[in-house]
């Protein structure tokens, strides 16, 4: 039974409007497969509704909506679930019991129900029929993720059918984020191979949205959300500080600021240079790394014309390559120029399962000896070794983002719907539905980035702009709830204390 038709009502609504290389998580918990196989479920006695209470192995579990036990398939290790790690030494009921125990642990650890705390008065009554229905939606999502992980097509399809009736694209903030996860689970179910098969989940049959919609959604995300603007502000402040008193300066932009159509980050940098009272650099070079080259050249032409009007001598160059194939010779560095490398939400895309992909990129950057490397990344743990763990982390993370959009814009705002369904939903679907090389949204926490950067030979260059960042936030935010904090040298922007995006600077 194909889950594709389940998504049709959501599309109609829109038309109407590594594994972790260390084997540890950010808290130092051992997440290697042998260790996880030995873990016992945690026991909690409060905070969650009755259906979410874990149960000890000494008494029977609550009734399951599906009772078909997971067999032991030979599958890609990134999709393995804890009950598949016991080598068939225990009976199927006991393995299923342990599997559900780990699911309960994830529920407790990542606190998905925070998204349901303090709902807007009448919100769930109007759309979902009450807070209990919201809790039911969480339960359905987790049960469906469990069924998909077990490759139980019949049970997963039945749950998806129920989810599509409750996870509304124009509903509450949690219903909207749930709709994105429903799309991801449906795609994953369509791509997984039968039990016993060996292979990697790939993107070949996952439908991609039109490039025009993605570009529009990215531009709207920049306009409506402070997250990308925060990264640009911190990066530009650090770049201007590195260029102080220099005549020849060179910025290498990895990914060319995600392909925003007008080069927003560099327009703001040009404005800051034009407003500068002291001496300006005699020449500034910007090299955009990414694809397609024609599009980047068009952005560069706009920037050169814009800089010329403000009396700034700007030269723009394009290198149409991916980061893994980039070499120092490609950049054609000149003697006497000061180099800065800017990475805006890019390096997580080269955190591959095969160790060394990111390390080779970082070593290449280290060979360039930049004065500073500016790193801006999502502060999230979406690259863990288990599918269910990533699913729960992503559900918690994107629930906070959708809550922030909910506080800023009305429910039926078409701009918000486009941002959610054509920008954030694409990230969610990649995290949930893809494995192997197809999964590029491998976000990690700041502690893991600190370890990776240190291993590559970089040293932290503390950002001393907390006061300026808070002043900036006061100017751009349109509602209460956003926070800025410093965490071991990182500046972190969050929503109601939930970290969303982190900026840091590094030197050789």
TAVENGI-V115336 format. One record per backbone hydrogen bond with DSSP energy under -0.5 kcal/mol. NH is the residue of the N-H (numbers start at 1). CO is the residue of the C=O. Records with the same first field share a line. If there is no record, write none. Layout:
NH = CO + CO
This chain:
6 = 3
7 = 4
8 = 5
11 = 7
12 = 8
13 = 9
14 = 10
15 = 11
16 = 12
17 = 13
21 = 19
23 = 20
25 = 29
28 = 25
31 = 23 + 29
32 = 23
36 = 32
37 = 33
38 = 34 + 35
39 = 35 + 36
48 = 46
52 = 49
53 = 50
59 = 56
69 = 67
73 = 71
75 = 73
76 = 199
79 = 76
80 = 77
84 = 81
85 = 82
86 = 83
89 = 86
95 = 91
96 = 92
97 = 93
98 = 94
99 = 95
100 = 96
101 = 97
102 = 98
103 = 99
104 = 100
105 = 101
106 = 102
107 = 103
108 = 104
109 = 105
110 = 106
111 = 107
112 = 107
114 = 111
115 = 112
116 = 113
117 = 114
119 = 116
123 = 120
126 = 122
127 = 123
128 = 124
129 = 124
130 = 124
133 = 130
134 = 130
135 = 131
136 = 132
137 = 133
138 = 134
139 = 135
140 = 136
141 = 137
142 = 138
143 = 139
144 = 140
145 = 141
146 = 142
147 = 143
148 = 144
149 = 145
150 = 146
151 = 148
152 = 147
153 = 151
156 = 152
157 = 153
158 = 154
159 = 155
160 = 156
161 = 157
162 = 158
163 = 159
164 = 160
165 = 161 + 162
166 = 162 + 163
167 = 163
168 = 166
171 = 168
176 = 172
177 = 173
178 = 174
179 = 175
180 = 176
181 = 177
182 = 178
183 = 179
184 = 180
185 = 181
186 = 182
187 = 183
188 = 184
189 = 185
190 = 186
191 = 187
192 = 188
197 = 194
206 = 203
207 = 205
214 = 210
215 = 211
216 = 212
217 = 213
218 = 214
219 = 215
220 = 216
221 = 217
222 = 218
223 = 219
224 = 220
225 = 221
229 = 225
230 = 226
231 = 227
232 = 228
233 = 229
234 = 230
235 = 231
236 = 232
237 = 233
238 = 234
239 = 235
240 = 236
241 = 237
242 = 238
243 = 239
244 = 241
246 = 243
249 = 247 + 283
250 = 338
251 = 285
252 = 340
253 = 251 + 287
254 = 252 + 342
255 = 253 + 289
256 = 253
259 = 256
260 = 257
263 = 260
267 = 263
268 = 264
269 = 265
270 = 266
271 = 267
272 = 268
273 = 269
274 = 270
275 = 271
276 = 272 + 273
282 = 247
283 = 247
284 = 313
285 = 249
286 = 315
287 = 251
288 = 286 + 317
289 = 253 + 287
290 = 288 + 319
296 = 292
297 = 293
298 = 294
299 = 295
300 = 296
301 = 297
302 = 298
303 = 299
304 = 300
305 = 301
306 = 302
307 = 303
308 = 304
309 = 305
310 = 306 + 307
311 = 308
312 = 307
314 = 312
315 = 284
317 = 286
319 = 288
320 = 318
321 = 319
325 = 322
326 = 323
330 = 327
331 = 327 + 328
332 = 329
337 = 334
338 = 248
340 = 250
341 = 372
342 = 252
343 = 341 + 374
344 = 254 + 342
345 = 343 + 376
349 = 346
350 = 347
351 = 348
352 = 350
355 = 353
357 = 354
360 = 356
361 = 357
362 = 358
363 = 359
364 = 360
365 = 361
366 = 362
367 = 363
368 = 364 + 365
369 = 366
370 = 365
371 = 339
372 = 339
373 = 506
374 = 341 + 372
375 = 373 + 504
376 = 343 + 374
377 = 502
379 = 500
380 = 378 + 444
382 = 380 + 443
390 = 386
391 = 387
392 = 388
393 = 389
394 = 390
395 = 391
396 = 392
397 = 393
398 = 394
399 = 395
400 = 396
401 = 397
402 = 398
403 = 399
404 = 400
405 = 401
406 = 402
407 = 403
408 = 404 + 405
409 = 405
413 = 410
417 = 413
418 = 414
419 = 415
420 = 416
421 = 417
422 = 418
423 = 419
424 = 419
425 = 420
427 = 423
428 = 424
429 = 425
430 = 426
431 = 427
432 = 428
433 = 429
434 = 430
435 = 201
438 = 435
439 = 436
440 = 438
442 = 440
443 = 441
444 = 378
449 = 445
450 = 446
451 = 447
452 = 448
453 = 449
454 = 450
455 = 451
456 = 452
457 = 454
458 = 453
459 = 507
461 = 505
462 = 460
463 = 489
464 = 462
469 = 465
470 = 466
471 = 467
472 = 468
473 = 469
474 = 470
475 = 471
476 = 472
477 = 473
482 = 479
483 = 494
485 = 492
487 = 485 + 490
490 = 487
491 = 503
492 = 485 + 490
493 = 501
494 = 483
495 = 498
496 = 481 + 494
498 = 495
499 = 497
500 = 493
501 = 493
502 = 377
503 = 491
504 = 375
506 = 373
507 = 459
508 = 370
